[in-house]
Amino acid sequence: MSDDIMNQSSQVHRLAAGEFYGLWRGQGIYLTGGRMRLFNTRKAAWTFLARCDAAGRVIRNNARQGYA
């Protein structure tokens, strides 16, 4: 999935609790309230980063991606 990201400085990391977080062009992705945006799967995180890359910015909404 990372091949879809134009800027390879984007990264996905796994937390000890099993959730994932992403860095888009080296920036953490945060919700409006200041909490880090978390994802259920590595694929959901990479999909979100690809959407940010296509938009040329971090997409700002409060929905937690990869959660029902």
trRosetta pair geometry for C-beta under 8 A, 3 or more apart (Angstrom, degrees):
i j d omega theta_ij theta_ji phi_ij phi_ji
1 4 6.0 -43 -176 18 55 113
1 5 7.9 54 136 -21 69 97
1 42 7.7 159 40 131 142 90
1 43 6.0 167 -57 -126 158 67
1 46 3.8 80 128 130 133 155
1 47 7.2 -64 -163 -54 134 62
1 50 7.4 -101 175 -42 93 127
2 5 5.4 -43 -164 20 57 116
2 8 7.3 67 165 -130 108 78
2 10 7.5 -177 -142 87 90 99
2 12 7.8 -134 -82 9 105 109
2 46 6.2 -95 -71 -132 59 126
4 46 7.2 100 52 161 115 104
4 50 4.6 -4 121 -111 121 127
4 53 7.7 155 132 59 78 146
5 8 6.4 123 102 -92 108 45
5 10 4.7 -120 -172 54 148 135
5 46 7.2 -102 -44 -157 115 85
5 49 5.6 -12 -100 126 122 114
5 50 5.9 -107 -78 -88 70 70
5 53 5.4 174 -141 -49 65 158
6 53 5.0 158 21 -176 96 127
7 10 5.6 96 89 -19 86 98
7 24 8.0 77 74 -176 124 64
7 25 5.1 9 115 -91 152 88
7 53 6.4 -167 19 -119 91 111
9 23 7.7 -80 141 119 75 108
9 25 5.4 58 82 -138 114 42
9 26 5.1 -27 149 -42 124 89
10 22 6.9 3 -176 -179 93 103
10 23 6.2 -179 -149 94 49 67
10 24 5.2 2 -116 -125 103 46
10 25 6.1 -14 -68 -44 80 44
10 49 4.8 130 176 -172 140 135
10 52 7.9 155 -115 76 139 123
10 53 7.0 -75 -38 -64 155 116
11 22 6.9 168 88 -155 47 60
11 23 4.6 12 50 47 90 108
12 20 5.5 10 -179 180 102 123
12 21 7.4 171 -151 87 60 34
12 22 5.0 -27 -99 -101 74 80
12 23 7.7 -156 -71 21 32 70
12 39 7.9 -49 -145 50 115 138
12 42 5.5 116 130 -150 146 80
12 45 4.3 119 -125 112 123 136
12 46 5.8 -65 -39 -61 145 79
12 49 7.1 -119 -61 -20 99 143
13 20 6.7 159 82 -153 37 73
13 21 5.9 -17 61 61 88 80
13 22 7.8 163 18 -93 69 31
13 23 7.5 41 -5 -11 106 102
14 18 7.1 -22 -171 -145 103 27
14 19 7.5 158 -153 88 62 30
14 20 5.4 -41 -99 -97 58 78
14 42 7.2 -43 -71 -78 98 100
15 18 6.9 -35 77 32 81 23
15 19 5.0 2 39 63 120 77
15 20 7.0 -160 2 -88 83 24
15 21 6.6 65 -42 -8 106 101
15 38 7.4 -37 0 -128 139 115
19 38 4.4 9 159 -175 138 120
19 39 6.6 143 -175 64 85 42
19 40 6.8 -52 -126 -103 79 31
20 38 6.9 130 67 -164 42 68
20 39 4.5 -38 70 67 97 97
20 40 7.5 -14 23 78 97 14
20 41 6.8 -14 11 127 134 14
20 42 5.4 156 -87 -88 162 54
20 44 7.4 144 60 65 126 93
20 45 4.5 -97 119 -37 127 143
20 66 7.9 16 49 59 106 169
21 28 7.3 -3 159 -147 125 87
21 29 7.1 -173 -173 48 86 94
21 36 5.3 -8 -126 155 139 125
21 37 6.8 128 -135 81 84 60
21 38 5.8 -51 -79 -106 83 61
21 39 7.0 156 -88 14 32 88
21 45 7.0 139 179 -123 8 134
22 29 5.5 16 75 10 89 131
22 37 7.3 -31 37 86 91 106
22 39 6.9 42 -23 -6 102 132
22 45 4.4 167 -56 -173 112 103
22 46 7.5 170 -104 -70 131 38
22 48 6.3 -178 17 81 158 114
22 49 5.1 -144 -174 -62 147 112
23 26 5.8 3 163 -131 116 17
23 27 6.3 152 -164 65 73 31
23 28 6.1 -39 -108 -85 78 46
23 29 7.3 -162 -105 -14 29 87
24 27 5.4 -31 68 60 74 92
24 29 5.9 69 0 -63 108 109
24 49 5.4 -174 -95 -131 92 86
24 52 4.8 -48 -132 112 150 155
24 53 7.4 -151 -151 -58 106 75
24 58 5.5 154 62 -90 148 92
27 58 6.6 -97 98 -55 134 133
28 36 6.1 -69 178 -120 117 101
29 36 7.0 82 78 -161 60 70
29 37 4.5 -49 116 35 101 121
29 48 7.6 119 162 133 174 130
29 52 7.7 -112 -99 -72 131 155
29 58 5.7 -177 -118 -148 91 126
30 34 6.0 -17 179 -149 130 29
30 35 6.6 152 -157 80 81 30
30 36 5.7 -59 -103 -102 70 43
30 37 6.3 -167 -115 -19 14 84
31 34 7.1 -36 73 33 74 20
31 35 4.9 -1 39 62 115 83
31 36 7.5 44 1 109 84 5
31 37 5.6 128 -49 -74 81 79
31 62 5.4 69 -155 -131 104 72
31 64 7.7 -33 -78 -78 130 79
32 60 7.4 87 -70 -175 86 101
32 62 5.5 -45 7 -84 110 104
33 62 7.9 64 -6 -127 94 114
37 48 7.7 -150 131 157 138 162
37 64 6.6 179 -155 -123 77 68
37 65 7.0 40 171 17 115 96
38 64 6.2 -3 64 -152 74 114
39 42 7.6 118 104 -90 126 17
39 44 4.2 -177 -170 95 118 110
39 45 4.1 -167 40 -63 158 84
39 48 6.7 -145 -83 3 135 137
39 64 7.6 -176 -90 175 45 80
39 65 5.3 -20 -107 87 94 92
39 66 4.1 76 -162 21 77 146
39 67 8.0 -139 -141 -32 41 83
40 44 5.7 59 50 18 79 153
40 66 3.6 -157 25 144 90 108
40 67 5.7 148 -41 -73 115 61
41 44 4.6 102 58 1 84 100
41 45 7.2 -147 97 -3 50 84
41 66 5.4 -160 25 -150 77 132
42 45 5.7 -56 -155 36 35 113
42 46 6.4 31 151 -15 68 107
43 46 5.8 -56 -146 40 32 108
43 47 6.2 37 154 -23 66 106
43 66 7.9 139 78 -108 72 120
44 47 5.6 -51 -146 34 30 114
44 48 6.5 32 154 -19 63 104
44 65 5.2 170 168 135 108 98
44 66 3.0 75 162 -79 172 118
45 48 5.8 -55 -152 35 31 111
45 49 6.5 29 151 -17 65 106
45 65 7.4 139 -85 92 43 124
45 66 7.2 -23 -43 -32 62 147
46 49 5.5 -52 -145 38 35 112
46 50 6.3 40 153 -23 66 102
47 50 5.7 -52 -150 33 31 113
47 51 6.7 33 150 -19 63 103
47 65 7.4 -160 80 171 104 137
48 51 5.6 -53 -153 34 34 113
48 52 6.5 36 149 -19 66 103
48 59 7.3 -125 -167 43 84 122
48 65 4.8 158 -70 53 130 174
48 66 8.0 -79 -32 -27 121 102
49 52 5.5 -50 -149 35 36 114
49 53 6.3 39 151 -22 65 104
50 53 5.5 -51 -148 35 33 114
50 54 6.4 35 152 -20 64 104
51 54 5.7 -52 -147 35 32 112
51 55 6.4 22 155 -11 64 109
51 59 5.8 -20 121 -21 111 144
52 55 5.8 -63 -147 44 30 105
52 57 6.6 -105 -162 96 78 32
52 58 5.2 -3 -136 -112 125 42
52 59 5.4 -122 -88 -8 76 87
53 56 7.4 33 -177 -73 30 37
55 59 5.8 102 30 -71 160 91
64 67 4.5 21 100 18 108 133
